[in-house]
Amino acid sequence: MLPVTGGSPTFFEFDDNAYTPAWSPDGQRIAFVGRVGSEYDIHSRDAIGSGPVTRIANPGADRNPAWIKRASS
């Protein structure tokens, strides 16, 4: 990540390969496709990269994460 005001970039740590980042609407979390071994799943973590990674494991290759705001009833 690179601060808008300039300065040094910070790096998002993930043990394997990460692709297709998608920021949450409030900017607090980031979702991405993570490849662990031969599995592609959606993962998320806090945007500053210091919190735990949440893996959303589903059968098959998961791609293109997106944040969806559900309408309240």
Helices and strands as residue ranges (DSSP letters): E 17-23, E 29-36, E 39-46, E 54-56
